Amino acid sequence: MNEFEKNVQCTRNDAVDSGVGFMVSFGFFATMFIIATLVKYFGS
């Protein structure tokens, strides 16, 4: 066992962190898509 496995700094579940990261990135791109759709709709 190496030194990093013995001395763990964070014991939180990685699935929660990856889920939050996915939702943040999905929310960002969904917002960009909605803004672009509104610009196209009101621009025509």
PDB file of N, CA, C and O in Angstrom, chain B, residues numbered from 101:
ATOM      1  N   MET B 101       0.856  -1.178   0.000  1.00  0.00           N
ATOM      2  CA  MET B 101       0.000   0.000   0.000  1.00  0.00           C
ATOM      3  C   MET B 101       0.895   1.233   0.000  1.00  0.00           C
ATOM      4  O   MET B 101       1.827   1.336   0.798  1.00  0.00           O
ATOM      5  N   ASN B 102       0.606   2.161  -0.898  1.00  0.00           N
ATOM      6  CA  ASN B 102       1.464   3.336  -0.954  1.00  0.00           C
ATOM      7  C   ASN B 102       1.026   4.397   0.045  1.00  0.00           C
ATOM      8  O   ASN B 102       0.023   4.243   0.742  1.00  0.00           O
ATOM      9  N   GLU B 103       1.788   5.460   0.100  1.00  0.00           N
ATOM     10  CA  GLU B 103       1.576   6.503   1.103  1.00  0.00           C
ATOM     11  C   GLU B 103       0.234   7.219   0.934  1.00  0.00           C
ATOM     12  O   GLU B 103      -0.392   7.598   1.924  1.00  0.00           O
ATOM     13  N   PHE B 104      -0.211   7.404  -0.304  1.00  0.00           N
ATOM     14  CA  PHE B 104      -1.452   8.146  -0.559  1.00  0.00           C
ATOM     15  C   PHE B 104      -2.686   7.338  -0.182  1.00  0.00           C
ATOM     16  O   PHE B 104      -3.715   7.915   0.170  1.00  0.00           O
ATOM     17  N   GLU B 105      -2.600   5.998  -0.250  1.00  0.00           N
ATOM     18  CA  GLU B 105      -3.733   5.176   0.141  1.00  0.00           C
ATOM     19  C   GLU B 105      -3.897   5.135   1.656  1.00  0.00           C
ATOM     20  O   GLU B 105      -5.005   4.934   2.152  1.00  0.00           O
ATOM     21  N   LYS B 106      -2.821   5.321   2.384  1.00  0.00           N
ATOM     22  CA  LYS B 106      -2.894   5.311   3.849  1.00  0.00           C
ATOM     23  C   LYS B 106      -3.371   6.647   4.386  1.00  0.00           C
ATOM     24  O   LYS B 106      -4.113   6.695   5.367  1.00  0.00           O
ATOM     25  N   ASN B 107      -2.946   7.746   3.743  1.00  0.00           N
ATOM     26  CA  ASN B 107      -3.214   9.083   4.255  1.00  0.00           C
ATOM     27  C   ASN B 107      -4.206   9.790   3.334  1.00  0.00           C
ATOM     28  O   ASN B 107      -3.829  10.696   2.590  1.00  0.00           O
ATOM     29  N   VAL B 108      -5.465   9.380   3.383  1.00  0.00           N
ATOM     30  CA  VAL B 108      -6.488   9.927   2.496  1.00  0.00           C
ATOM     31  C   VAL B 108      -7.005  11.239   3.081  1.00  0.00           C
ATOM     32  O   VAL B 108      -7.346  11.309   4.262  1.00  0.00           O
ATOM     33  N   GLN B 109      -7.062  12.281   2.242  1.00  0.00           N
ATOM     34  CA  GLN B 109      -7.517  13.579   2.717  1.00  0.00           C
ATOM     35  C   GLN B 109      -9.033  13.712   2.615  1.00  0.00           C
ATOM     36  O   GLN B 109      -9.660  14.291   3.502  1.00  0.00           O
ATOM     37  N   CYS B 110      -9.624  13.191   1.562  1.00  0.00           N
ATOM     38  CA  CYS B 110     -11.063  13.337   1.341  1.00  0.00           C
ATOM     39  C   CYS B 110     -11.678  11.950   1.209  1.00  0.00           C
ATOM     40  O   CYS B 110     -11.243  11.151   0.380  1.00  0.00           O
ATOM     41  N   THR B 111     -12.686  11.665   2.022  1.00  0.00           N
ATOM     42  CA  THR B 111     -13.309  10.338   1.982  1.00  0.00           C
ATOM     43  C   THR B 111     -14.714  10.390   1.389  1.00  0.00           C
ATOM     44  O   THR B 111     -15.488   9.447   1.552  1.00  0.00           O
ATOM     45  N   ARG B 112     -15.055  11.495   0.692  1.00  0.00           N
ATOM     46  CA  ARG B 112     -16.384  11.588   0.080  1.00  0.00           C
ATOM     47  C   ARG B 112     -16.488  10.644  -1.106  1.00  0.00           C
ATOM     48  O   ARG B 112     -15.486  10.190  -1.657  1.00  0.00           O
ATOM     49  N   ASN B 113     -17.738  10.362  -1.485  1.00  0.00           N
ATOM     50  CA  ASN B 113     -17.985   9.478  -2.610  1.00  0.00           C
ATOM     51  C   ASN B 113     -17.686  10.227  -3.913  1.00  0.00           C
ATOM     52  O   ASN B 113     -18.144  11.355  -4.101  1.00  0.00           O
ATOM     53  N   ASP B 114     -16.929   9.609  -4.799  1.00  0.00           N
ATOM     54  CA  ASP B 114     -16.567  10.251  -6.063  1.00  0.00           C
ATOM     55  C   ASP B 114     -17.761  10.367  -7.008  1.00  0.00           C
ATOM     56  O   ASP B 114     -17.773  11.232  -7.883  1.00  0.00           O
ATOM     57  N   ALA B 115     -18.766   9.502  -6.840  1.00  0.00           N
ATOM     58  CA  ALA B 115     -19.935   9.560  -7.719  1.00  0.00           C
ATOM     59  C   ALA B 115     -20.695  10.870  -7.516  1.00  0.00           C
ATOM     60  O   ALA B 115     -21.235  11.424  -8.474  1.00  0.00           O
ATOM     61  N   VAL B 116     -20.742  11.367  -6.292  1.00  0.00           N
ATOM     62  CA  VAL B 116     -21.432  12.631  -6.030  1.00  0.00           C
ATOM     63  C   VAL B 116     -20.700  13.774  -6.730  1.00  0.00           C
ATOM     64  O   VAL B 116     -21.338  14.613  -7.366  1.00  0.00           O
ATOM     65  N   ASP B 117     -19.385  13.818  -6.623  1.00  0.00           N
ATOM     66  CA  ASP B 117     -18.606  14.874  -7.277  1.00  0.00           C
ATOM     67  C   ASP B 117     -18.735  14.814  -8.794  1.00  0.00           C
ATOM     68  O   ASP B 117     -18.865  15.850  -9.446  1.00  0.00           O
ATOM     69  N   SER B 118     -18.701  13.621  -9.357  1.00  0.00           N
ATOM     70  CA  SER B 118     -18.829  13.510 -10.810  1.00  0.00           C
ATOM     71  C   SER B 118     -20.241  13.869 -11.258  1.00  0.00           C
ATOM     72  O   SER B 118     -20.421  14.437 -12.335  1.00  0.00           O
ATOM     73  N   GLY B 119     -21.236  13.547 -10.452  1.00  0.00           N
ATOM     74  CA  GLY B 119     -22.610  13.925 -10.789  1.00  0.00           C
ATOM     75  C   GLY B 119     -22.794  15.430 -10.780  1.00  0.00           C
ATOM     76  O   GLY B 119     -23.458  15.982 -11.657  1.00  0.00           O
ATOM     77  N   VAL B 120     -22.207  16.101  -9.792  1.00  0.00           N
ATOM     78  CA  VAL B 120     -22.292  17.565  -9.731  1.00  0.00           C
ATOM     79  C   VAL B 120     -21.579  18.183 -10.929  1.00  0.00           C
ATOM     80  O   VAL B 120     -22.091  19.120 -11.540  1.00  0.00           O
ATOM     81  N   GLY B 121     -20.416  17.670 -11.262  1.00  0.00           N
ATOM     82  CA  GLY B 121     -19.684  18.182 -12.420  1.00  0.00           C
ATOM     83  C   GLY B 121     -20.449  17.983 -13.715  1.00  0.00           C
ATOM     84  O   GLY B 121     -20.435  18.852 -14.587  1.00  0.00           O
ATOM     85  N   PHE B 122     -21.115  16.845 -13.847  1.00  0.00           N
ATOM     86  CA  PHE B 122     -21.914  16.598 -15.050  1.00  0.00           C
ATOM     87  C   PHE B 122     -23.074  17.569 -15.129  1.00  0.00           C
ATOM     88  O   PHE B 122     -23.352  18.122 -16.194  1.00  0.00           O
ATOM     89  N   MET B 123     -23.752  17.781 -14.017  1.00  0.00           N
ATOM     90  CA  MET B 123     -24.916  18.671 -14.026  1.00  0.00           C
ATOM     91  C   MET B 123     -24.515  20.115 -14.310  1.00  0.00           C
ATOM     92  O   MET B 123     -25.239  20.831 -15.001  1.00  0.00           O
ATOM     93  N   VAL B 124     -23.374  20.548 -13.788  1.00  0.00           N
ATOM     94  CA  VAL B 124     -22.920  21.918 -14.045  1.00  0.00           C
ATOM     95  C   VAL B 124     -22.596  22.099 -15.521  1.00  0.00           C
ATOM     96  O   VAL B 124     -23.008  23.087 -16.130  1.00  0.00           O
ATOM     97  N   SER B 125     -21.859  21.151 -16.104  1.00  0.00           N
ATOM     98  CA  SER B 125     -21.513  21.284 -17.525  1.00  0.00           C
ATOM     99  C   SER B 125     -22.757  21.141 -18.408  1.00  0.00           C
ATOM    100  O   SER B 125     -22.891  21.849 -19.406  1.00  0.00           O
ATOM    101  N   PHE B 126     -23.658  20.236 -18.049  1.00  0.00           N
ATOM    102  CA  PHE B 126     -24.893  20.091 -18.821  1.00  0.00           C
ATOM    103  C   PHE B 126     -25.738  21.357 -18.730  1.00  0.00           C
ATOM    104  O   PHE B 126     -26.309  21.800 -19.727  1.00  0.00           O
ATOM    105  N   GLY B 127     -25.814  21.932 -17.551  1.00  0.00           N
ATOM    106  CA  GLY B 127     -26.576  23.168 -17.371  1.00  0.00           C
ATOM    107  C   GLY B 127     -26.003  24.312 -18.179  1.00  0.00           C
ATOM    108  O   GLY B 127     -26.748  25.116 -18.740  1.00  0.00           O
ATOM    109  N   PHE B 128     -24.675  24.393 -18.242  1.00  0.00           N
ATOM    110  CA  PHE B 128     -24.034  25.455 -19.022  1.00  0.00           C
ATOM    111  C   PHE B 128     -24.376  25.324 -20.505  1.00  0.00           C
ATOM    112  O   PHE B 128     -24.785  26.299 -21.136  1.00  0.00           O
ATOM    113  N   PHE B 129     -24.211  24.120 -21.063  1.00  0.00           N
ATOM    114  CA  PHE B 129     -24.474  23.941 -22.486  1.00  0.00           C
ATOM    115  C   PHE B 129     -25.962  24.032 -22.804  1.00  0.00           C
ATOM    116  O   PHE B 129     -26.331  24.493 -23.884  1.00  0.00           O
ATOM    117  N   ALA B 130     -26.823  23.601 -21.885  1.00  0.00           N
ATOM    118  CA  ALA B 130     -28.259  23.748 -22.104  1.00  0.00           C
ATOM    119  C   ALA B 130     -28.643  25.225 -22.119  1.00  0.00           C
ATOM    120  O   ALA B 130     -29.490  25.637 -22.912  1.00  0.00           O
ATOM    121  N   THR B 131     -28.027  26.021 -21.248  1.00  0.00           N
ATOM    122  CA  THR B 131     -28.289  27.460 -21.229  1.00  0.00           C
ATOM    123  C   THR B 131     -27.831  28.113 -22.532  1.00  0.00           C
ATOM    124  O   THR B 131     -28.535  28.956 -23.088  1.00  0.00           O
ATOM    125  N   MET B 132     -26.658  27.725 -23.014  1.00  0.00           N
ATOM    126  CA  MET B 132     -26.173  28.263 -24.286  1.00  0.00           C
ATOM    127  C   MET B 132     -27.129  27.890 -25.426  1.00  0.00           C
ATOM    128  O   MET B 132     -27.394  28.711 -26.304  1.00  0.00           O
ATOM    129  N   PHE B 133     -27.644  26.662 -25.418  1.00  0.00           N
ATOM    130  CA  PHE B 133     -28.570  26.225 -26.460  1.00  0.00           C
ATOM    131  C   PHE B 133     -29.871  27.017 -26.395  1.00  0.00           C
ATOM    132  O   PHE B 133     -30.404  27.426 -27.427  1.00  0.00           O
ATOM    133  N   ILE B 134     -30.379  27.233 -25.194  1.00  0.00           N
ATOM    134  CA  ILE B 134     -31.628  27.979 -25.042  1.00  0.00           C
ATOM    135  C   ILE B 134     -31.451  29.423 -25.500  1.00  0.00           C
ATOM    136  O   ILE B 134     -32.323  29.972 -26.173  1.00  0.00           O
ATOM    137  N   ILE B 135     -30.325  30.040 -25.139  1.00  0.00           N
ATOM    138  CA  ILE B 135     -30.078  31.419 -25.565  1.00  0.00           C
ATOM    139  C   ILE B 135     -29.979  31.497 -27.088  1.00  0.00           C
ATOM    140  O   ILE B 135     -30.542  32.404 -27.701  1.00  0.00           O
ATOM    141  N   ALA B 136     -29.268  30.552 -27.699  1.00  0.00           N
ATOM    142  CA  ALA B 136     -29.133  30.554 -29.161  1.00  0.00           C
ATOM    143  C   ALA B 136     -30.479  30.331 -29.835  1.00  0.00           C
ATOM    144  O   ALA B 136     -30.764  30.936 -30.869  1.00  0.00           O
ATOM    145  N   THR B 137     -31.302  29.475 -29.261  1.00  0.00           N
ATOM    146  CA  THR B 137     -32.626  29.233 -29.834  1.00  0.00           C
ATOM    147  C   THR B 137     -33.493  30.481 -29.732  1.00  0.00           C
ATOM    148  O   THR B 137     -34.217  30.812 -30.670  1.00  0.00           O
ATOM    149  N   LEU B 138     -33.425  31.173 -28.603  1.00  0.00           N
ATOM    150  CA  LEU B 138     -34.202  32.413 -28.455  1.00  0.00           C
ATOM    151  C   LEU B 138     -33.723  33.493 -29.415  1.00  0.00           C
ATOM    152  O   LEU B 138     -34.537  34.225 -29.979  1.00  0.00           O
ATOM    153  N   VAL B 139     -32.411  33.601 -29.605  1.00  0.00           N
ATOM    154  CA  VAL B 139     -31.879  34.590 -30.546  1.00  0.00           C
ATOM    155  C   VAL B 139     -32.353  34.279 -31.961  1.00  0.00           C
ATOM    156  O   VAL B 139     -32.730  35.185 -32.704  1.00  0.00           O
ATOM    157  N   LYS B 140     -32.335  33.007 -32.333  1.00  0.00           N
ATOM    158  CA  LYS B 140     -32.788  32.637 -33.671  1.00  0.00           C
ATOM    159  C   LYS B 140     -34.291  32.878 -33.834  1.00  0.00           C
ATOM    160  O   LYS B 140     -34.743  33.320 -34.890  1.00  0.00           O
ATOM    161  N   TYR B 141     -35.053  32.585 -32.789  1.00  0.00           N
ATOM    162  CA  TYR B 141     -36.510  32.764 -32.856  1.00  0.00           C
ATOM    163  C   TYR B 141     -36.896  34.232 -32.964  1.00  0.00           C
ATOM    164  O   TYR B 141     -37.713  34.604 -33.807  1.00  0.00           O
ATOM    165  N   PHE B 142     -36.314  35.061 -32.115  1.00  0.00           N
ATOM    166  CA  PHE B 142     -36.673  36.479 -32.127  1.00  0.00           C
ATOM    167  C   PHE B 142     -35.979  37.234 -33.249  1.00  0.00           C
ATOM    168  O   PHE B 142     -36.407  38.333 -33.602  1.00  0.00           O
ATOM    169  N   GLY B 143     -34.920  36.675 -33.817  1.00  0.00           N
ATOM    170  CA  GLY B 143     -34.232  37.344 -34.908  1.00  0.00           C
ATOM    171  C   GLY B 143     -34.911  37.160 -36.248  1.00  0.00           C
ATOM    172  O   GLY B 143     -34.647  37.905 -37.192  1.00  0.00           O
ATOM    173  N   SER B 144     -35.783  36.173 -36.334  1.00  0.00           N
ATOM    174  CA  SER B 144     -36.424  35.936 -37.625  1.00  0.00           C
ATOM    175  C   SER B 144     -37.772  36.634 -37.751  1.00  0.00           C
ATOM    176  O   SER B 144     -38.430  36.525 -38.786  1.00  0.00           O
TER     177      SER B 144
END
